[in-house]
Amino acid sequence: MSAASAPTTIPEALRLAGHTAAEPPRRPVLRHGAAVLVTLATIGPDGRPSWHGLWVEGRSVRPLGAPVPPSTLAARATASEAARPLVDLLEASSLSILERVEELGGRVDALEAATEPAPIAELSEVQRGLARVRKHLFRLELLLAELGGPLGGEFPGIAPAVAELSGGLARTAELASGLQQALRDLTGLRAAVEANRLAEAANALGRTSNGIAALANTSNLRMLGVAYVALALAIVSVVVLIPNTAATILGMPSAAWVPGLWVDVLLIVLAVVPVVVVFSRPWVRRMLSGWGTYERRSAEGLTDLPELSPAAAERPSEAERLIRGDP
């Protein structure tokens, strides 16, 4: 490929290398015939990557993307002209990754020093930022590994710079792993706090539910007492109603033909027989023997019913405050 037809931008180089996506793939090295495309990113303070690339074809090395500052590595002086742009790019990417990891480390330190566990949203934000950095860290590690193999032949004199950068990159990877573990610990602590809050709310709801169940049981007993009272009154009413109805009928003018003696006999029979039949039943006697208990239960039910003011009804309970509380 002639110099005139070589790509001038990273998207153009990616298309030429057979990669149709706008962003470079996870592999930092792509090949197109005899040409090699190397892509790395420098991480800005906001965590956004700025992509840089090198299009290597024969002895020609064409930088793509924004320029990077010259490297301060001592090994740069022994590198060839073809390798120096790559050394510059390797150090710029490595330093930007280290600075971003240190920035995230400062945020993790602040979260660990806080008296209260950090909110899940903030922990997730730091976790996502660290995951993005680790992706670029992995690409840089992969590129250094390839430069230690056959790819290093494309860049004469690159080996000392690779060895110098590998040690610092290993320390950056160890720092990133430590931060990830610290974030896992903070997330576990926050999850434990939230679990305790939920357990406390559940316990409060359980106590309230038990109180409601106890009140319901008591109310059922008292309502049963009321039902017994009503049944007893109904039985007494029936016993009284039979002779009363007979007296009303026999006292009408149409019943004047009935002799007075028979009227008295009928009234006595209708007054005595229902009383004997009804009150001779064992279950009626047992029910009437507990009359005092039924009255007491009914009185307790009426006494224990609390009067709730509108202001008290609008105040949330302790369980509601626990559930609605801020994290």
Order of alpha helices (4+ residues) and beta strands (2+ residues): alpha-beta-beta-beta-beta-alpha-alpha-alpha-alpha-alpha-alpha-alpha-alpha
